[in-house]
Amino acid sequence: MKHLLLFIIMSKINQIYLAYHVALSFIIKVTGGKNIMYTTGEVAKICHVSKRTVQYYDYEGIVQPSQILEHGKRVYSKEDIQKFQLVLLYKDLGLSLKDIRYIFEQDHQDTLLIQILEQQYQKNQKQLTHLQQQNQEISVLLQELQNNHALTVFNYQELHDLIKDQKYQKTIHLTYLFLCLYVLVMIFTIFLSRFIHDKYVAYMFIFDFILLLMLIKFHQSHYAYICPQCHQRITISFFQDLLCLHNGSKGKYLKCPHCHHRSWMKETYRDES
């Protein structure tokens, strides 16, 4: 995906060069092959930027005019405009003026450009992840405000716990859904066992058993338990989830690995932080 993005960007750069070469060559042809030069204001109009932007890039030494006339008037060539458009493209991709200036100073610009674009891509990915996390937190707060008509979260830890609790509630609903599906499959298997050959019935029960193991694995990987004695959150293995007693709201009958207390322990979410 990253290399495809870099390929698209490099293709876009080449298209800009080609488009300006064709367009400006046509202008030169129409005007009789004269060497056309452009003032600062004309460059600004062509590139859809302000005149001050053109002057600033000139001052910074990024895109400077090819000629300075006797009375101090600064004029740009078609190559200067191509370079200016390239600078705007790099800026639009998030590159800093420092990076852009450094690219233009190098002989092998393509190799350096790939390195800088890869760095920018990684930076954007981190920013995107952070923004997605922020959106999730905002969504949770909005839902909480709409449900309670008041703010019930007053620090980040409380917000973090609220997000985890909502995930836990979704996991509970998903667990019940899988359980209902499993029960339906079992009922369907028992019903069909009256009409089909015993060999196929055995296959169906094997399939049901595999579904049961998958359901237990899902449950084991998404739930934890709270010890009523030391209040530590504990996780259990697949075989513990399979073999230990479970009593609905009471949870599972387990032995705490921290305080060695044995009792019914209520389910909660896994702490993945």
N, C-alpha and C positions, 0 to 999 in steps of 0.2 A: 504494500500500500504506500509506504514512504517513498520507494523508488519510483512508483507510478506517478506520485505527486510531483516529484522532482523532474521527471520526464515532461510532464504537462507544463510546468513552469518554464523549463528550458525551451520547449516548443513555442510557448507564448512569447518569450524574449525574441526568438528567431523570427516570429511572425511580425513583431513590431519593427524589427530591422528591415524586413522585406517590404512591409507596407509603406514605411517612410521612404525607402529607396525608390519604390515604384512611383509613389505620389510626387515626390520632389523631382524625380527625373522627368516626369510628365510636365511639371511646371517649367523646368529648365528648357525642355523641348519647345513648349509653347512660346516661351519668351525669347526664343532664338539662341538658346545655349549660353546665355549670360550667367555669370556667377552671382546668384541671388544671395543677398545678405539680409538679415532680419534684425530689427531693433528690439530692445527689451520689451516694449509693449506688444510688438507683433508676436514674439515668442510666448508671452503670457497668454495671448488670445489663442494661439495654435494649441498650446498645451493645457488650456483651461485652468490656469492658475492666476494668482494675483501678480502684479508687477513687482511687488515687494519680495515675493518668493523667488523670482528670477534673480533679483538683485542680491538676495541673501545667499543663494547658491553660488553666485559669482564671488561674493565676499568671502565665503568659506572655502573657495578654491575647488569646488566640486564640478561645476560647469561654468567655465569662463569663456568670454567671447573670443572668437578667432582674431578679431581685429578691433583696435581702438583708433578711431579717426583723429585727425589733427585737433579738432575742437573738443575732443574727449568723448564723443559719441561712441557707444559700445554696440557692436553689431555681431550677429551670430550667423554661422554657416548652417547648411542642412545637417552636417555631421554633428554640430553642437546640439541641434534640436533632437536628433536621434538619441544622443547621450542624455539629454534632459528628460526625454520620455522614459528612458531606461531607469534613470534615478527615481522618477515618480513610481514606476512599477516596483522597484525594490522597496521604496517607502511604503507602498500599499501592502507589501508582503510582510511588513513589520521590521525591516532592517533599519538600523540606526545610520545616521549620516557618517559616523566614524567608520562603520563597516563598509559603507558604500564607497567612501573615499579610498579605503584600503584596497578594495577590489579593483578600482580603476588604476591604482598605482602598480599593480602586479602585471607581469608578462603573461602568466597562465591564469587568466581570469576564470575560465570554466571550472577548473579544479578547485580553486578557492571558493567559488560561488557555491559549488555543491556542498562543501564543508560548512559554510555559513548558513545555507538553507537547511541543512540537516540539524544544526544547532537551533535555528529558529523554529523548526518543526517540533523538536523536543520541548522547547520552551512553551510553544502554543498548546501542546498536549497537556503539560502540567497546569497551565492556566485553565484549560477546558475542564480538567478534572476538578480543579478548585471551584470553578463556576457551577459545575453540576452538583457538587456537594452543597454549595450555598443555596442553589435552587431547591434542593431537597429539604434543607432546613427551613427555608421560607415557606415551602408548601406545608410542612408539618405545623408551623406556627399559625398559618392561615386556617388550616383545618381545626386546630385547637381553639382559635378565637371564634370561629363560626359555630363550633359545637358548644362551647361554654360561655360565649359572649363576654369573656374576660381573659386576661393574660394569666396563665397559670405557671409560666416558665420565667425564671428571673436570673438564670445564669447558664453558661454553656453546658455545664455538667447535667443540669436538669433537662436541657434540650437534647443532649446526647442520650440520656436515659429514656426520654419520651420517644425518640426515633427508634431506639432498640425495642421499646415496648410495642410500638406499632408494627414493627417487623415480626415480633413474637406473635401478635394477634393474627397477622396474615399467615404465619406458619401454622398456627392452630387450625385455622380455617382450611388450609391446604391439606393438613393431616387428616381432618375429618372427611374431606372430599375424597382423598385416596382410600380411606377406610371404607367409605360407602361404595366406591367403585369395586373394591376388593370383595365386599359382601355380595354385590350384584353378580360379579363374576362367579362366585361360589354357588349362588342360587342357580344361575344359568347352567353351571356344570352339573349340579345335582339333578336339575330338570332334564338335561340332555342324556344323562347316564341311563335313563330308562329306555332310550330309543336307539342308542348306538352301541357298537361292539365294545367289549370290555377293554380291549387293547387301547382304543382311542380314549376311553374314560380314564385310563391310567395316565395317558399323556396329558390330558386336561388337568388332572389333579397335580401332576408334576408342575405344570405351568402355574397353577394356583399357588403351589408352595413357593415357587420362585418369586411370584408377586408378593407373597407374604414376607419373604426375606428382604425384598427391595423396600417394602414399607417400613420394616424394622430398621433397616439401614438409614432410611430418610429420617426416621424419628430419632435415632441415636446421634446423627450428625447435626441436628438442629436444636436439640434440647439439652439443658443442664438441670441440676437439682440443688436445692438449698438445704444445708444441714441445719436442723432446728437447734442444735446444741452450740456449734461454733459459728454458725451463719456463713460458712464458706460455700462458695459456688463450686460444685464438683461435676465432672463429666464422667460418663461410663462407657465401657466398651460395647461392641456389638453383641457379644455373648451375654453380658450383663443385662442389656436391654431385652434380649430374647428370653432369658431364664428367670430374672427377678420378678417378684410379684408386683402387680400394678393394681391400684385401687382407686381409679378415677380421680376425684378431687384431692385425695390424700397423696397421690403420686406413687412413687415406687418405694419398696422396702429395701434400703441400702445400708451399707456400712461406710461411714465417712472416713476417707483416707487421712484426714487431718487430726481429728480428735478420737477416731475409732468408735464413735457412737453409732449404734445401729437402731434405725427407726424408719418410719414413713417420711419421705422427703418430697416436698412439692416441686413440680416442674417449673422451670423458668427458661429464659432465652440463654443461649451460649454467649459468653462475653468474648467477642472476637477482637477487641481492641488491644 
